[in-house]
Amino acid sequence: MTDPPVHVTGGVDTHADVHVAAAVCTTSHRLLGTAEFETTPVGYVQLLAWLLSFGLLDAVGIEGTGSYGAGLARFLTAEGVALVEVDRPDRAARRLHGKSDPVDAEAAARAVLSGRASGTPKSRDGIIEAIRVLQVVYRSAVRDRTAATNRFQALVVSAPAGIRADLQQLPPKQRFARARRWRDRDGDGVAARATRQALRELARRIHLLDEQAMRIEVELDVLTDQAAPALRDLIGVGVHTAARLLVAAGDNPERIHSEAAFAHLCGVAPIRASSGKTNRHRLNRGGDRSANHALWRIVLVRRLHDERTRAYFARRTAEGLSDREITRCLKRYVAREVHRALTHPLELAPRGAELRRLRTAAGLPLRIVAEQFNIPIPRISRIERGLTREPDLQTRIHAWLTEQGITQIAA
């Protein structure tokens, strides 16, 4: 009679050059061994073979799947291994048990066994990963452009009188354009020549960063529309807001099992803070703060441009809630909409190109459509060119243009 196979749970503490793995028996929770492996494709194969040498591999807990462990996570996912994302041990546990790579690897395996770690890591192998890396470049360009602009303005303030007078009366864009074209002048002293050179170099850097940010923004517009058109159709969701939310959800949003879990991920699920006769909730400071900021921006835009949101603010203000409390409530509602758009998108609003095709087929100029819906002509034009999105308005215009086309055919 043969012994039943041993079931193994793995844990990995990830680093830049070496991953430390631990194997723990799933049934007895006994440590079977620890070992180090290089962070190379060959090392990944060796690590998996080492874990399988102990028995049947149930799951592997990896610490740092979004950084040092990203390559290993992709490899194990391709091999069909069940992965669990593990947070680093808390400080109390580290003070009690000490800190070393084998200890952390074993702790990762035991976190999976105890159920303390249960999250599915992001796959990081699709269009959302492309959005994430481009967003890193865009944010860097915007941050560096702001820093260069501030340095430019500071130099102008302290520049010699002739240079300062030449630039101070111009708007910022014209100021940068003039500084880019400057050449050394014979009458300048050493300080004036150096100041003119410094301003010229900063203006050129600002121009290059502007162009880089614009190129990346165009690419992000295409990718976010391709990844989640239903998300882009929500009121208040622009290119960068959609990018933040998509990166938070990852290439496999199905790993987020409910809209409540997505709210927790975004840090908008209220946390109970009740005691005795006091029954209240407090602000959730956890979750993905970038996604939380995106939800706040959606609420801000809707408060300015959405009638339903303004009515909600008015009603809740009359009930005695502050603007901050109302915003928190709305962020929770918006998280529900975003999760539905990512996992169960409803029928999309007609695209601007489709509206232009119907209008042209019906022989109607932009003026007639604008008068029909009592809106400015440039607003219709921007929708047709895909520069702005207004799902409700686009749906109504599409229905009216379709009706006009049918009427012309019948005539």
N, C-alpha and C positions, 0 to 999 in steps of 0.2 A: 504494500500500500504506500503510495507516494504522499509526501507532505504537501499541504495546500501551498500555493505560491504566496510569497511575501509581498504585501502591498506597501509601496514606498511613497512618501511625500518629500519633495525636495524643497530646499531653500537656497537662495543665492544672494550674497552680498556683493554688489557690483562696484567696480572701480574702473579707472581709465585703462590700465594695462593688464590687470589680473582680476578674474572673478573667483570668489571663494564659495564653494557649494557645500551643502550639508544634506545628508540623507537620513530621514527619520522613519521608523516603522509606523505605518498608519494605525495598526491595531494596538501595539504595545507602547507606542510613543518612545521607543528606545532609539537613541542615537546610533546609527549604523556606521557613520564615518564622515569625514570632511576632507576636502581636497581643493587645490588651486588649479585654475586653467587660464590660459592666455585669452585675451579678448580678440581672437581672430576666428575666421570660419573653421579652421582646423580645431581650435580650442573649443568652439561650440559643439562640434561633433564629439569630441572627447568627453566633454561634460555630460552630454546626453547619454553616451555609451556607459559612462561611469555610474550614473543614476540607474540605468536599466540593468546594470550588473547585479543590483541588490534584489530585483524582483519586478513586479508590475508597478509602473509609475502612475500614480493617481493624479497628482497635480504638482505644480512647481510654483512656489511663492518667490517673487523677484522684487527686490528693493531698488527703486530708481528705474522703472520701465520707460520713463520719458527722457532719461539722460544717458548715464553710463550703461544701463541695461537695455537700451532700445534695440541694439543689434541682436542680442541674445533673445529678446522677446520675439522679434520677427522670425528668427530661425526656429524657435520652439513652436511658434504658432503654425508655421509652414509644415512642421513635422507632426502636427495634430496633438500636441501636448496641451492639456488644460492649464492655463496660466491664471495666477491670482496676483493682483497688485498689492504690495505690502508697504506700509509706512514704516519709518524707522522706529525702533523701540522708544517708549517714553523715558523720560529722564529718571523716574523712580526705579524702573526696571534696570536701567543701566547702572545706577548707583548700587543696586542690590547684587547684580550678577557680573558687573564689570563690563569692559568694552574691548572687543577684539573682533577681527573679521570672521573667524570660525564661530564665535558666540553670536554675532549678528546673523550669520547664515542659518544657524540652528534656530534662532529666534524667528526668522522669517518662515521656516518650515512649521514651527509650532504655532505661529499665528494663523496659518492656513488650517491646521488640525483643530484648533480651538474655535474656529469660526470668527475670530476677531478680524481677520482679513478675508474679505469675500468679493472685493471689486474686480471686475474684468478690465484689464488694461486696454488702452487705445491701441488700435492695430497699427497706426502710423504708416500706412502703405498706399494711400490713395490721394484723392483730390484735396481732402482736408489737410493732409500733411503738406501738400504744395501751398495751400493758403497760409498755413502756419509759418513756413520758412519765408515766404514773401512778406508776410506781415512783420517779421523780425527786421527785414531790410527797410521796410517803409517806416517803421517807428524809429529806427536808427537814423534814417535820413531826416525825418522831421525834427528829431531831437537835436541833431547836429546843425541843422539849418537854423533853429531857434538860437542855439548857442552862438553861431557865427553872426547872426543878425544882431544879437545883444552886444557882441564885441565890436561890430561895425559902428553901432550907435554910440558906444562909449568912446571910440576913437574920434568920431566926429565932434563930440562935445569938447574934447581936449585938443583938437587939431589947431594948427595955426589959423589966424583970422581969415586969410584968403581961401583956404580949403573949406573952412566951416561955412563961410558965406556962400560958397559955390554949391553946397549940398543941402544946407538946412532948410531952404525954402521949397525944396522939391518933395513930392510924395515919395514914399519908400521905394517903390518899384523903379521910378525914374532916377532916384538917387543911386540905386545899385547899378542901373544901366550906364549912367554917366561914369561912375567910378571904374567900371570894367573897361571903358575905352580910354582911360587916362594914360598919358605917356609922361616920362620925366621932362621937366621944364628947366631951362637954363637958369632962370632967376631964382629957383628954389634953393634954400640952404640945406644943410645935411638933414636936419630934423624934418623939414617940410618934404624933402624927397623921400625919406623913409616912411613918413606918414602916408604920403600919396601911394607908395608901393604897397604898404600894408592894407590900405583900404581897397586897392585894386585886387589884391589877392583874395581878400575876404569876399568882395563882391562876386568874383569868379567862382569861389567855392559855393556861395549861396545859390548862384545860378545853376551850377552842376547838381546840387542837392535838390533844387526845385524840379529840374528835369527828371532826376532819378525817382523822386516821390511821385511825379505825375505818371511815369511809365509803370511803376508798380501798382498805382491805384487803378489804372486801366486794366491791368492783368487781374487784379483782385476782383474788379467788377465782373469780368467775364467768368472767373472761376466760381465766385459765390452764386451767381445766377445759374450756372450749370449745376452746382452742387445742391442747391436748395431754392428753386424758384418760388416755392410756396412761402418760404421764409422771407424772401425779398419783397413779396407782395403785401406783407403785413404793414400796417400804417406805422411810420416812424422808423422803419428798418432800412438803413442805408448800407453802403458797401462795407465800411469798417465795423459797424455794429453787427452785421451779419457775419463778418469774418471772426469777430470775437466769440460769438455764440457757437459758430460751427467748430472752432478750435476747441472750445470747452466740451462739446459733445463728442468730437472725434469722428474718425471714419466709420466707426461702428456704433451709431447712436442707439441701436437696439440693446446694447449692454445696460442702458439706463432703463430699468424695468417699469417705471411709472413717472407721471408728471411730478409727483411729490419728491421722488428721488432727484429729478432734474432741478427742482426748486432748492433742494439741499445742496446740490452741486454748485448752484449759482449763489448760494448764501442768502436766499430770500425766504426760506421757510422759518417762520417765527418759532422761537424757543420758549418753552414754558418757564415761567419764573414766578409761580404761585406758591403761597405759603399761608396757612391758616385761613383767615377770611379774605385774604388778598388773592384775586384771580386775574393774572395778567400774563402777557408775553413780552419778551425783550428782543432787542435787535440781535440778529445772527451775524456775527463777525467772521464766520468761517466761509468755506467754499471758495470757488474761483472768483477772485475779486475783479478780474478783467470782464468776465461774463456779468457780474453784478453791476459793473459800470455800464455795460451795454444795455441792460434792462433799465437802469436809471435814465439813460439817454433816450430810450424809446418813450418812457413816461413823460419826460420833459418835452419832447417833440409833440406828443399827443395832447399835452396840456395846452400847447400853443395853437394847434391846428385841428384837433379832433373835437367835434361837438359833444360826443358821448363822454369823453374824458373831462371836459370842462363842466358838464352837468354833474358828473360824479363828484368832482372836487367841490362844487357848490353845495351839493346835498350833504356830503360828509363834513364840510366845514360848519354847516348849520347844526350838525349833531355834536359839535364841540371838538372834533379832531384837528390836530395841527397839520400843516402842510407836510411835515416830515412823516407823520403817521399815515397820512393818505397816500403818500408816495410809496411807502413800504407795502401797503395793501395792493396798490396797482402793480408794483413790481411782481408780486406773487401771481396776480392774474395774468400778466404778460408772460411770465414763465410758463404758464399752462398753455397759452397760445403758441409760444415758440416750440414747446415740446410736441404739440400736435402737428405743427407745420413740418417738424423734422422727421416724425415717425409715421404720421397718418395725414399727409397733406390733402386738403380739400381741392376741389376743382380750381384751377388757376384762372386768374383774370386774363382777359384777352390782351395780347401783346400790342405795343404801339404800331408795329409794322402791319398787323392784321387790321387795325382800325384804319390806317392809311389806305390799305388795299380796298376795304369796303367803301370808304368815302370816295375814292377815285372812281371805283366801279359805278357808284351811284351818281357821279358827276356833281358832287357837292363841294364847294370851296370851304376853307376853314371858317370863314365868316359865318356861314349858315349854321355850322355845328356849334360854334361859340354862342351865337344868339339863341339857339335852341336850349342850351343848358346854362345860359346867362353867366358865362365865364369868359375871361380874356382870350384872344386868339393865341398869344404866345404860350399860354398854358396848354392848349390843345397841341400846339406844335411841339412843345417839349415832350409831351406824352408820346406822340407819334414817333419822335426820334429816339425814344428810349432813355431820355435824360432824366425823367422823373417817373414815378409810379404812383398811381391813385387807383387801387383795385376797384373800389365801389363805383367811381366815376367811369372807369374804363368799361366795366360791365354794363352800365346804363347806356353809354355811347354805343357799344357794340350791339346791344338789343335794338336801339333806335336805327342805326345804320342798316342792320339786317332787315328791319321792317321797311325802310325806304327802298332797299334793293328789291324786295319782294313786290312792293307796290309798283315800281317801274316795270318789272317783268310782266305783271298782270295787265298794266296799261298797254 
